[in-house]
Structures are given as C-alpha cells and as structure tokens.
Amino acid sequence: MFFPPIPLIRREHILEKLEAAKAVSPETAITFADAGVINPCSFRRITRVLVRRGTLGKTEDDRYYIR
C-alpha cells in the first residue's frame, strides 16, 4: 500500500509560498495565511520540525521566513 509523503509535500508547499512572497528575513516574514499556504493552521508538527531544524525562522508574532 502506498501512502503519500505528506510531510514532504507540506514542506515544499510552505517553502514555495514563502519564497514567492520573498519572506527571507525576520523583516520580510509573513504569516502562512498571507503567503497563501493551504490550511495555514494545519500540520503544526511539520512547522515545528522545520523551525527546529533551521529551515524556517519564526518571529515572536508567528510570522515565518526562509532561513
């Protein structure tokens, strides 16, 4: 049985949307909703892992950017 790699698909979706929005520093960070991420409040664990691994940066007011 095949299961789609949801974490990888989600990761790529987030990175594509933040890159398109040019969110590459704390000053240009935006929310997932503003970036156009589908279901911005879903898959919180994937987001936490991306922040912990240093792929994404997170501001105090829950805006994100690509590191």
C-alpha positions as CSV (number, residue, x, y, z in Angstrom):
1,M,0.0,0.0,0.0
2,F,1.3,3.5,-0.9
3,F,1.0,6.4,1.4
4,P,1.8,9.9,0.0
5,P,4.7,11.6,1.8
6,I,2.5,14.3,3.4
7,P,5.4,15.9,5.4
8,L,7.5,16.4,2.3
9,I,4.6,17.7,0.2
10,R,3.7,20.2,3.0
11,R,7.3,21.3,3.4
12,E,7.7,22.0,-0.3
13,H,4.3,23.9,-0.4
14,I,5.4,26.1,2.6
15,L,8.8,26.8,1.1
16,E,7.4,27.6,-2.3
17,K,4.8,30.0,-0.9
18,L,7.3,31.8,1.3
19,E,9.8,32.1,-1.5
20,A,7.2,33.5,-3.8
21,A,6.4,36.1,-1.1
22,K,10.1,36.9,-0.7
23,A,9.9,36.1,3.0
24,V,13.7,35.6,3.6
25,S,14.4,37.5,6.7
26,P,12.7,38.5,10.0
27,E,11.9,41.9,8.5
28,T,10.1,40.3,5.5
29,A,8.5,37.4,7.4
30,I,4.8,36.9,6.9
31,T,2.0,34.6,8.2
32,F,1.2,31.4,6.4
33,A,-2.3,32.8,5.6
34,D,-0.7,35.9,4.0
35,A,1.6,33.7,2.0
36,G,-1.3,31.7,0.6
37,V,-0.4,28.4,2.4
38,I,-3.3,26.0,2.2
39,N,-4.8,25.2,5.6
40,P,-2.4,27.5,7.4
41,C,-3.3,26.2,10.9
42,S,-2.9,22.5,10.0
43,F,0.1,20.3,10.3
44,R,1.6,22.2,13.2
45,R,4.1,19.5,13.9
46,I,5.6,19.8,10.5
47,T,6.0,23.5,11.0
48,R,7.7,23.0,14.4
49,V,10.1,20.5,12.9
50,L,11.0,22.9,10.1
51,V,11.7,25.7,12.7
52,R,13.7,23.4,14.9
53,R,15.9,22.1,12.0
54,G,16.5,25.7,10.9
55,T,14.7,25.5,7.6
56,L,12.3,28.2,8.7
57,G,12.7,31.1,11.0
58,K,9.8,32.2,13.2
59,T,9.2,35.6,14.7
60,E,7.6,36.3,18.1
61,D,4.3,37.3,16.4
62,D,4.1,33.9,14.5
63,R,5.3,35.1,11.1
64,Y,7.7,32.8,9.2
65,Y,10.6,33.2,6.8
66,I,13.1,31.0,4.9
67,R,16.5,30.8,6.6
